[in-house]
């Protein structure tokens, strides 16, 4: 069939898939799995097979208003790595991961798009046209996306879908998904989809899908992977696939949760339903270290530690039979019973549905909950670098290649002095350091990194085994694969970029810097002609701080400043850099309510900026070299008249710049 044939034959495709859905999908589930239509929004109906095997009771302080409200979860694919259909997997299922979630109001969310997505698509079409839904993709390994080309609702005009997944550094989610549909691999491309599809690149943080609050957090896997925490109708569902414990000691039960493993636990805390990767057993795990998956025993321990009500083990190993899974679950239940634990454990079963009712679930303690997961950080990723201090030449080369492959710059240092110079010249987004060097020969390097960016520079240590270490953010255990190193690098660069949003580099940056330096103002002494203007500004606008700021390639420098302690700050943290990039006035009424600046070090630390107003200073040649800005430690507003007065003062500053140029030209002629 030609590509055009797919596009023009959509009605036939719809009719055929609807017939298949009505006649066969229910029968594939076996006896007792009937279907009841459930409304999706206002446009269509969704028939999730109702099998309320596990039900969580409603908890409410006032029993008179107790209601039967539930979020329904259904498993359409439970297998990991590759599909494994056959007589030995018939009960738990052979399709790769796909889960459907529906709120009481009808909002539809699908998590992961393995081969189970095909059956879910047929079921959705059986409810009619006009489907609308949302798809969360944990990561783009094949077993999590291979159902995308076979999802029939994508081919129906009028359907509306939003697809969300982890952001890469140099490739969009759409491009990544389209990769498996290139001509070499598949006869059609995403351009042939008849439905309206929007793609959303996600970071760590939160966002909303209709009546669902979604929180994301990076997991530990050889591809950049997001876990999802969904809160709706008073119920909390957490999905973590694929994930391996950060510490091998924690993974093998030799010590309690700490560091990044405790952060993972905080993300899960108090969930009503936890769906977690559990591909291996504890006995199998030692030979699978670094593969990016958890053991069943670790997941149950995690569920107990985080006070989860019901944990569902999923991402079953393709070689795991139904009988083997039965034995694993029975053993885990016996252990929980012996420990008098109330945690309910089961293995995900294809076709099974779980109704999760309202509860008094504990709130997540994730550190990224107040940051928008849909924030654009593309400008912030420009010109990022990674500082590397590793003795082994082969390892250092491999890390350098991984950094470059992610579109970043690799800077190598030989000692603390070199590291200090590189940090000053090219502030890194991440540092990677050899454990042996840090402790045997160059302790000064580690101490330097601990103090960089106020102690907030992510430091990844390369070692044979991880442990708790002051100033170390994460570990890269040897041996490691290129993909694992790239994922670590990508995750930490994205995390560091998400602390606040840096300003984009202006398109005319080289010419702008040339014009700035031609003024010969940088690093000169204060002058009354400029100080007079900032004094007037603080009095006129009733703010404690005002500056005339010039922005060069690495810093913002104050030609005049009232109320500030120093005369320069990093360009990375500069509010004024946003003004010169946009070439327009910028007013931030309350920095803590603005996702671009809420985590900015000038907000969280001194001078604790809560209000900012900046007016661009533009030369006659069109170069925007800096700003006249107002700062306050309290939220503040400006009226239209105030902005006009700020503009008038900025014009006076620019007139002084012109006067300086004339004065210098006259002195040059006299000489």
C-alpha positions, 0 to 999 in steps of 0.5 A, spaced: 500 500 500 502 506 498 503 512 502 497 516 499 493 510 500 494 510 507 492 518 507 486 517 503 483 510 506 482 513 513 475 512 513 476 504 511 481 504 516 477 507 521 471 502 519 476 496 519 479 497 526 472 499 529 470 492 527 476 489 529 475 492 536 468 490 537 469 483 535 475 481 538 478 486 543 474 483 548 474 476 547 482 477 547 481 478 554 478 472 556 472 471 561 470 476 566 473 482 562 466 486 559 467 493 557 463 499 559 463 505 555 466 511 559 466 518 557 472 522 554 471 529 555 465 532 551 467 528 544 467 521 545 467 515 549 472 510 552 471 503 553 476 501 559 475 494 561 473 494 568 476 489 572 476 492 579 480 487 582 484 492 587 480 498 590 482 503 594 477 506 599 475 513 599 478 516 605 474 523 608 473 526 614 466 527 613 463 521 612 456 524 609 460 527 603 464 521 601 463 519 594 465 514 589 470 517 585 476 513 582 481 514 577 482 508 573 488 504 570 488 499 565 494 495 563 495 494 555 502 492 555 507 489 561 513 486 558 520 489 557 525 490 552 521 486 547 514 483 546 514 476 548 507 473 546 506 465 547 503 460 551 508 461 557 506 469 558 499 468 556 496 471 563 501 476 565 501 478 557 507 479 552 506 486 549 511 491 551 509 497 556 503 501 555 498 503 560 491 507 560 489 512 565 482 515 566 480 520 571 473 521 573 471 527 569 474 523 563 481 525 562 485 520 558 492 519 559 496 514 556 503 512 559 508 509 554 507 506 547 509 499 547 506 494 542 500 494 547 498 501 544 495 497 538 490 494 542 488 500 546 488 504 539 483 499 537 479 499 543 478 507 543 476 507 536 470 502 538 467 508 542 467 513 535 470 518 532 473 525 535 478 522 540 482 527 544 487 524 549 494 525 552 500 521 551 506 521 556 513 517 554 518 515 559 523 515 554 524 513 547 527 506 547 524 502 542 520 498 547 516 504 549 515 507 543 514 501 538 507 502 538 506 509 535 506 507 528 500 502 529 496 507 534 490 507 529 487 513 532 493 517 530 490 516 522 483 519 524 482 526 522 479 530 527 482 526 533 486 531 537 492 528 541 498 531 545 504 527 546 509 529 552 516 526 553 523 528 556 527 533 552 534 532 549 539 537 548 539 537 540 533 533 538 526 534 539 521 529 541 517 529 535 524 528 531 526 522 535 519 519 535 519 520 527 526 516 527 523 509 527 518 511 521 524 513 516 523 510 510 528 505 511 524 502 517 517 504 515 512 505 509 509 512 512 511 518 516 508 522 522 506 527 516 501 522 514 497 522 521 490 525 520 489 527 527 492 533 530 498 532 534 502 536 538 509 535 541 511 537 548 518 537 550 519 536 558 524 537 563 523 536 571 518 539 574 510 540 574 505 541 569 497 540 568 493 536 563 486 538 564 484 535 572 491 532 573 497 535 576 503 531 573 510 532 576 516 529 573 523 527 575 529 524 572 530 516 573 536 512 572 537 509 566 542 509 560 537 513 556 534 520 559 528 517 562 522 521 566 518 518 572 511 521 572 507 522 578 499 524 577 495 527 582 487 527 580 480 526 584 484 525 590 488 519 588 496 519 587 499 514 581 506 514 580 510 511 574 517 509 574 519 505 568 525 504 567 529 505 573 535 502 576 537 504 583 543 510 583 547 506 589 549 499 588 549 498 596 542 501 596 540 496 590 542 490 594 539 492 600 546 493 604 544 500 606 538 505 607 536 510 602 541 516 601 542 521 596 539 520 589 536 514 591 532 518 597 530 523 592 527 518 588 523 515 594 521 523 596 518 523 589 514 517 590 512 518 597 505 516 599 503 514 592 496 510 592 499 506 586 506 505 584 507 502 578 515 501 578 520 497 573 522 490 576 525 486 571 530 482 575 530 479 582 535 480 587 539 474 585 539 476 577 541 483 579 549 483 580 550 481 573 545 486 570 548 492 574 548 498 569 543 496 565 538 501 568 533 496 571 530 494 578 530 488 582 523 486 585 526 486 592 528 493 591 521 495 589 518 492 595 523 495 599 522 502 596 514 501 597 515 500 604 520 506 605 515 511 602 508 508 605 505 506 598 499 503 599 499 498 592 505 497 588 505 494 581 511 490 578 512 491 571 517 491 565 517 484 566 523 480 563 522 477 556 524 470 559 520 471 565 514 466 565 507 466 568 509 461 573 515 464 575 512 471 576 507 467 580 512 465 584 516 471 585 509 475 587 508 469 592 515 470 595 514 477 596 507 477 599 510 472 604 515 477 606 511 483 607 506 478 611 512 476 615 514 483 616 506 485 618 507 490 612 500 493 609 503 494 602 499 490 597 504 488 591 502 485 585 505 484 578 502 488 572 497 483 568 495 485 561 488 487 561 487 488 568 484 494 571 485 498 577 480 503 580 484 508 585 480 511 589 481 518 593 485 518 599 489 522 604 496 520 600 502 524 602 504 530 598 511 528 594 517 532 597 520 532 590 525 538 589 522 540 582 515 541 584 514 548 583 518 549 576 514 548 570 516 542 566 514 545 560 519 551 560 523 552 554 530 552 556 533 552 549 537 558 550 539 556 556 543 550 553 547 554 548 554 555 550 554 550 555 561 547 557 563 541 562 569 541 566 573 534 566 579 532 571 580 524 569 587 521 569 585 515 565 587 517 558 582 512 555 576 514 560 577 522 559 577 521 551 571 517 552 567 522 556 570 528 552 567 525 546 560 524 550 560 531 552 561 533 544 556 528 542 551 532 546 553 539 543 557 541 549 564 543 550 569 539 554 574 543 558 580 539 561 584 541 567 590 538 569 590 541 576 586 546 581 590 552 578 588 550 571 581 548 573 580 555 576 582 559 570 577 555 566 571 556 571 573 563 570 573 564 563 568 558 561 563 557 567 561 550 567 554 547 567 557 540 570 564 537 572 566 530 572 572 528 576 576 522 577 575 519 585 582 517 585 585 524 583 580 528 587 583 524 594 590 522 592 593 528 588 588 533 587 584 535 593 584 542 591 580 541 585 575 538 589 575 543 594 574 548 588 568 545 585 565 545 592 565 552 592 563 554 585 557 557 584 555 557 591 556 550 592 551 548 587 555 546 581 553 539 579 559 534 580 559 527 578 565 523 580 568 517 576 569 511 581 568 503 581 563 504 586 559 510 589 558 512 596 556 518 600 561 524 599 561 531 601 560 536 594 559 530 590 552 530 586 552 523 582 557 518 581 559 514 574 561 507 576 566 504 571 565 500 567 560 505 563 557 505 556 557 511 552 550 512 552 550 511 560 555 517 560 551 521 555 545 520 559 548 522 566 551 528 562 544 530 559 540 530 565 545 534 569 546 539 564 538 540 563 537 540 571 543 545 572 539 549 566 533 549 569 535 552 576 533 559 572 533 561 565 539 564 562 538 569 557 539 567 549 545 570 546 543 576 541 544 575 534 549 581 533 553 578 539 560 580 536 558 586 533 555 588 540 561 586 544 565 590 539 561 597 540 561 596 548 568 595 548 569 601 543 566 605 549 572 604 553 567 604 560 568 597 562 572 596 569 573 604 569 572 608 576 565 611 578 563 617 575 559 622 578 555 624 571 552 616 572 552 616 579 547 622 579 542 618 575 542 612 579 541 616 585 535 620 582 532 613 580 532 610 587 529 616 590 524 617 584 521 610 584 522 608 591 527 602 591 533 601 594 537 599 588 539 602 581 544 600 577 547 602 570 549 595 567 554 593 562 553 586 559 560 583 556 561 576 554 561 573 561 558 578 566 554 584 568 558 590 570 555 596 574 558 602 571 554 605 577 550 602 582 546 604 588 545 599 594 548 593 591 554 590 595 559 589 589 560 591 582 559 585 577 555 578 577 555 572 572 552 573 566 548 567 567 544 570 573 543 576 569 536 579 569 539 585 564 542 579 559 534 578 558 533 585 556 539 586 551 537 579 548 530 582 547 532 589 546 525 591 550 524 593 557 523 588 562 519 588 568 518 582 573 513 584 579 515 578 583 521 574 581 518 568 586 512 567 581 516 568 575 519 561 573 525 564 569 528 567 575 525 563 581 531 559 582 536 564 580 542 565 585 540 573 585 533 571 588 535 565 593 541 569 595 544 576 596 541 581 594 535 577 594 531 580 588 524 580 588 522 586 583 526 588 577 525 593 572 530 594 566 530 599 560 535 597 554 541 602 553 542 602 545 547 606 542 546 609 535 549 603 531 543 599 534 547 595 539 544 594 546 550 594 551 546 594 557 541 597 561 538 602 567 535 597 572 531 598 578 531 593 584 527 591 590 527 586 595 520 586 595 515 585 590 513 592 586 509 594 580 510 600 575 505 604 572 505 607 565 508 613 567 513 610 571 516 606 565 516 613 561 520 616 567 525 610 567 525 611 559 527 618 560 533 616 565 535 611 560 536 616 554 540 621 559 545 615 560 545 614 553 546 621 552 552 621 557 555 615 553 555 619 546 558 625 550 564 621 553 565 618 545 565 626 543 570 627 549 575 622 547 575 623 540 577 631 542 582 628 547 585 624 541 585 629 536 589 634 541 594 628 542 
